[in-house]
Amino acid sequence: MGASTWPDISHLSVSRPELINVLRQMGQQVKWPQKMKAPDSFRNPGFWCDFHRDHAHKMEDCVVLKIEVNELLRKGHLREFLSEKAKSHLS
């Protein structure tokens, strides 16, 4: 699966750091990922993913975050953060 086929969350009206804060407030409703399993030699210490709370990739590139946000939207959560255009597609 190519990078462009992963779910798009650019339709949210909050920044990624704000999104992580919202997810933290949601607590148990969010499926938080486990720590990265890749050996340290495969991790880029210059990249930080706040969702994984680990080094490996940029949060903007986090596929697991995109999948979880789309799952939460499917369940009716986070809709207050959708752009107006995205809201019209859900109706």
C-alpha positions in Angstrom: 0.0 0.0 0.0 1.5 3.3 -1.0 1.8 6.3 1.3 -0.9 8.2 -0.6 -3.5 5.4 0.1 -3.4 5.9 3.8 -6.4 7.8 5.4 -6.2 11.5 5.0 -6.7 13.6 8.2 -5.9 17.0 6.6 -9.6 17.8 6.8 -9.3 18.4 10.6 -9.3 22.0 11.7 -6.8 21.4 14.5 -3.0 21.0 14.4 -1.4 17.6 15.2 -0.3 18.7 18.7 -3.8 20.0 19.5 -5.2 16.7 18.1 -3.0 14.7 20.4 -4.2 16.7 23.4 -7.8 16.1 22.4 -7.1 12.3 22.1 -5.4 12.3 25.5 -8.5 13.9 27.0 -10.6 11.1 25.4 -8.7 8.5 27.4 -9.8 4.9 27.0 -11.8 5.7 23.8 -8.5 6.0 22.0 -6.5 2.9 21.0 -3.0 4.1 21.8 -0.2 2.3 20.0 2.5 0.3 21.6 6.1 1.6 21.7 7.9 1.2 18.4 9.5 -2.3 18.0 12.2 -1.3 15.5 15.7 -1.5 16.9 17.3 1.9 17.8 19.6 1.6 14.8 16.5 1.9 12.5 15.1 4.9 14.3 15.8 8.5 13.4 16.4 10.5 16.6 15.5 13.6 14.7 11.9 12.5 14.2 9.4 12.3 17.1 5.9 10.9 17.0 3.8 12.2 19.9 1.2 9.6 19.2 3.7 6.8 19.7 5.7 8.8 22.2 8.8 7.6 20.5 11.4 8.4 17.9 11.1 6.8 14.4 9.0 9.1 12.2 7.4 12.5 12.2 3.9 12.7 13.7 2.7 14.1 10.4 3.7 10.8 8.7 2.2 8.5 11.4 -0.1 6.0 9.6 -1.4 4.6 12.9 -2.6 8.1 14.0 -4.4 8.5 10.7 -6.1 5.2 11.0 -7.1 5.8 14.6 -8.5 9.3 13.8 -10.5 7.9 10.9 -11.8 5.1 13.2 -12.9 7.6 15.8 -14.6 9.7 13.1 -16.4 6.6 12.0 -17.7 6.1 15.5 -18.9 9.7 15.7 -16.1 11.3 17.6 -14.0 14.3 16.7 -16.6 15.7 14.2 -16.4 19.1 15.8 -12.9 19.4 14.4 -13.8 18.6 10.8 -13.7 21.4 8.2 -17.1 22.5 6.9 -16.4 20.8 3.6 -15.7 17.5 5.3 -18.8 17.8 7.5 -21.0 18.1 4.4 -19.6 14.8 3.0 -20.6 13.0 6.3 -24.2 14.2 6.1 
